[in-house]
Amino acid sequence: MNANFMTAEDPFFVFKAWLAEAHESEPNDAIAASLATVGDDGMPNVRVVLVKGVGDSGFTFYTNLESAKGRELLGSGKAALNFHWKSLRRQVRLRGPVEQVSDEIADAYYASRPRGSRIGAWASQQSRPMESPQALKQAVADLTDAYGEDDATGKPIARPPHWSGFELTPTYFELWHDRPYRLHDRMVFTRSTPGDAWTRRQLYP
């Protein structure tokens, strides 16, 4: 795939092949990506998220809707993702509109998370000031007492209404591979709106 990705017609096909290789070579979290959003004040924010779904149309990740990124995603409806696999010397840049996933998709993913992560989604008031570390510990302890410590004997934990996922559907899709002397390979796929055919062009490094 490294030899012929510059002639590929479908960037999703290349991405999935690269991701499979990254799962074998990256020491941690091949699905980690930097997520960029913009606030109401026009200032950008970037942080690392785990991209939990890669389909034929987009990339899905999850968050607290009341967090900074949740509010910014809902406000602008646009975002960018950047995957960097250092072990493979590859990078993938994505830009495009984002939409909140359906309740059914969010429920299914939430239910698949470890019980501690489900409790954590209720306990953490993500991105908001925390009066002390003990406050979070106490919230986790209280919820654990209420719901129980394990799935076999504890109560079901429903998904919080303020917790869901977003899917980014790229209109800009850049594949980058390191080459000696910084003469990197860069192939960009663009389209005006999701669903349109891709236009492919090579960029100078």
Order of alpha helices (4+ residues) and beta strands (2+ residues): alpha-beta-beta-beta-beta-alpha-beta-beta-alpha-alpha-alpha-beta-beta-beta-beta
